[in-house]
Amino acid sequence: MKNVYLPMSAEVIHHGHINIINEAKKLGNVTVGLLTDSAIAQSMKIPHLTFEQRKAVVQNIKGVKSVIAQETEDCELNVRLLQPDYFIHGDVWRKNNSISSRNKVVLLMEEIGGKLV
């Protein structure tokens, strides 16, 4: 079975999260890289729910095999650790200042032989 990495903050779970998890599980075992409270606070705001509360919700969504902490918005450490076959990210990368982060992941996934979806 292939491995899929999906980073998210999951501050408020909505239909987009469910849709992307459903698409990810079609590709393999889904690991969610859940942004920690400090990672969310760096770029967005102070989260309403704690990391542990968000983790409890996400790990109970059908299709999620595991949830790990992602300490920064930068996914590099977790991607290097997990070496996923697929990296999936939502549309937020097409907005704001996320282009450089996306480009970095594109290069990283090429380096490890995975695919960005």
C-alpha positions as a Markdown table, in Angstrom:
| # | Residue | x | y | z |
|---|---|---|---|---|
| 1 | Met | 0.0 | 0.0 | 0.0 |
| 2 | Lys | 1.3 | 3.5 | -0.9 |
| 3 | Asn | 1.7 | 6.2 | 1.8 |
| 4 | Val | 0.1 | 9.6 | 1.5 |
| 5 | Tyr | 1.0 | 12.7 | 3.5 |
| 6 | Leu | -1.6 | 15.4 | 4.0 |
| 7 | Pro | -0.7 | 18.5 | 6.1 |
| 8 | Met | -3.5 | 20.5 | 7.6 |
| 9 | Ser | -4.4 | 22.8 | 10.5 |
| 10 | Ala | -7.9 | 21.4 | 10.9 |
| 11 | Glu | -8.8 | 24.4 | 13.0 |
| 12 | Val | -12.4 | 24.0 | 11.9 |
| 13 | Ile | -13.2 | 20.8 | 10.1 |
| 14 | His | -15.3 | 21.4 | 7.0 |
| 15 | His | -16.3 | 19.7 | 3.8 |
| 16 | Gly | -13.0 | 20.5 | 2.1 |
| 17 | His | -11.1 | 18.5 | 4.7 |
| 18 | Ile | -13.4 | 15.6 | 4.2 |
| 19 | Asn | -13.1 | 15.8 | 0.5 |
| 20 | Ile | -9.3 | 15.9 | 0.5 |
| 21 | Ile | -9.1 | 13.0 | 2.9 |
| 22 | Asn | -11.4 | 11.0 | 0.7 |
| 23 | Glu | -9.3 | 11.7 | -2.3 |
| 24 | Ala | -6.1 | 10.9 | -0.4 |
| 25 | Lys | -7.4 | 7.5 | 0.9 |
| 26 | Lys | -7.9 | 6.5 | -2.7 |
| 27 | Leu | -4.1 | 6.6 | -3.1 |
| 28 | Gly | -3.1 | 4.8 | 0.0 |
| 29 | Asn | -2.6 | 5.0 | 3.8 |
| 30 | Val | -3.2 | 8.6 | 4.9 |
| 31 | Thr | -1.0 | 10.3 | 7.5 |
| 32 | Val | -2.1 | 13.8 | 8.4 |
| 33 | Gly | 0.6 | 16.2 | 9.4 |
| 34 | Leu | -1.4 | 18.3 | 11.9 |
| 35 | Leu | 0.0 | 21.8 | 12.5 |
| 36 | Thr | 0.8 | 22.3 | 16.2 |
| 37 | Asp | -0.6 | 25.3 | 18.0 |
| 38 | Ser | 2.6 | 27.3 | 17.7 |
| 39 | Ala | 2.8 | 26.5 | 13.9 |
| 40 | Ile | -0.8 | 27.9 | 13.5 |
| 41 | Ala | 0.0 | 30.9 | 15.6 |
| 42 | Gln | 3.0 | 31.8 | 13.4 |
| 43 | Ser | 1.0 | 32.4 | 10.3 |
| 44 | Met | -2.7 | 32.5 | 11.1 |
| 45 | Lys | -4.0 | 33.1 | 14.6 |
| 46 | Ile | -4.2 | 31.5 | 18.0 |
| 47 | Pro | -6.2 | 28.3 | 17.4 |
| 48 | His | -9.6 | 27.8 | 19.0 |
| 49 | Leu | -8.9 | 24.2 | 19.7 |
| 50 | Thr | -5.7 | 22.8 | 21.1 |
| 51 | Phe | -3.5 | 20.4 | 19.1 |
| 52 | Glu | -4.7 | 17.5 | 21.2 |
| 53 | Gln | -8.4 | 18.4 | 20.6 |
| 54 | Arg | -7.8 | 18.8 | 16.9 |
| 55 | Lys | -5.8 | 15.5 | 16.8 |
| 56 | Ala | -8.7 | 13.7 | 18.5 |
| 57 | Val | -11.1 | 14.8 | 15.8 |
| 58 | Val | -8.8 | 14.2 | 12.8 |
| 59 | Gln | -7.7 | 10.7 | 13.9 |
| 60 | Asn | -11.3 | 9.7 | 14.1 |
| 61 | Ile | -12.1 | 10.7 | 10.5 |
| 62 | Lys | -12.7 | 7.7 | 8.3 |
| 63 | Gly | -9.7 | 7.2 | 6.0 |
| 64 | Val | -7.0 | 8.7 | 8.3 |
| 65 | Lys | -4.5 | 6.1 | 9.3 |
| 66 | Ser | -2.4 | 8.3 | 11.6 |
| 67 | Val | -1.8 | 11.8 | 12.7 |
| 68 | Ile | 1.6 | 13.3 | 13.5 |
| 69 | Ala | 2.6 | 16.8 | 14.7 |
| 70 | Gln | 3.9 | 19.2 | 12.1 |
| 71 | Glu | 5.9 | 21.8 | 14.0 |
| 72 | Thr | 6.0 | 24.5 | 11.3 |
| 73 | Glu | 4.2 | 25.3 | 8.1 |
| 74 | Asp | 7.2 | 23.9 | 6.3 |
| 75 | Cys | 6.6 | 20.2 | 5.7 |
| 76 | Glu | 10.2 | 19.3 | 4.9 |
| 77 | Leu | 11.0 | 17.5 | 8.2 |
| 78 | Asn | 7.9 | 15.3 | 8.1 |
| 79 | Val | 8.3 | 14.5 | 4.4 |
| 80 | Arg | 11.9 | 13.5 | 4.9 |
| 81 | Leu | 11.0 | 11.4 | 7.8 |
| 82 | Leu | 8.0 | 9.6 | 6.2 |
| 83 | Gln | 9.2 | 9.5 | 2.5 |
| 84 | Pro | 5.6 | 9.4 | 1.3 |
| 85 | Asp | 4.6 | 8.2 | -2.2 |
| 86 | Tyr | 2.1 | 11.0 | -2.4 |
| 87 | Phe | 1.9 | 14.5 | -1.0 |
| 88 | Ile | -1.6 | 16.1 | -1.1 |
| 89 | His | -2.4 | 19.7 | -0.3 |
| 90 | Gly | -5.6 | 21.7 | -0.6 |
| 91 | Asp | -6.2 | 24.8 | -2.7 |
| 92 | Val | -4.8 | 27.2 | -0.1 |
| 93 | Trp | -1.4 | 26.8 | -1.8 |
| 94 | Arg | -2.8 | 28.7 | -4.8 |
| 95 | Lys | -3.3 | 31.8 | -2.6 |
| 96 | Asn | -1.2 | 34.2 | -0.5 |
| 97 | Asn | 2.4 | 33.5 | 0.2 |
| 98 | Ser | 2.2 | 29.8 | -0.2 |
| 99 | Ile | 3.8 | 29.5 | -3.6 |
| 100 | Ser | 7.4 | 29.3 | -2.3 |
| 101 | Ser | 6.3 | 26.6 | 0.2 |
| 102 | Arg | 4.7 | 24.6 | -2.6 |
| 103 | Asn | 7.7 | 25.0 | -4.9 |
| 104 | Lys | 9.9 | 23.6 | -2.1 |
| 105 | Val | 7.7 | 20.6 | -1.6 |
| 106 | Val | 7.6 | 20.0 | -5.4 |
| 107 | Leu | 11.4 | 19.8 | -5.4 |
| 108 | Leu | 11.5 | 17.6 | -2.2 |
| 109 | Met | 9.0 | 15.1 | -3.6 |
| 110 | Glu | 11.0 | 14.9 | -6.8 |
| 111 | Glu | 14.1 | 14.2 | -4.7 |
| 112 | Ile | 12.5 | 11.3 | -2.8 |
| 113 | Gly | 10.7 | 10.0 | -5.8 |
| 114 | Gly | 7.2 | 10.8 | -4.7 |
| 115 | Lys | 4.4 | 12.7 | -6.4 |
| 116 | Leu | 2.6 | 15.9 | -5.5 |
| 117 | Val | -1.1 | 15.7 | -6.0 |
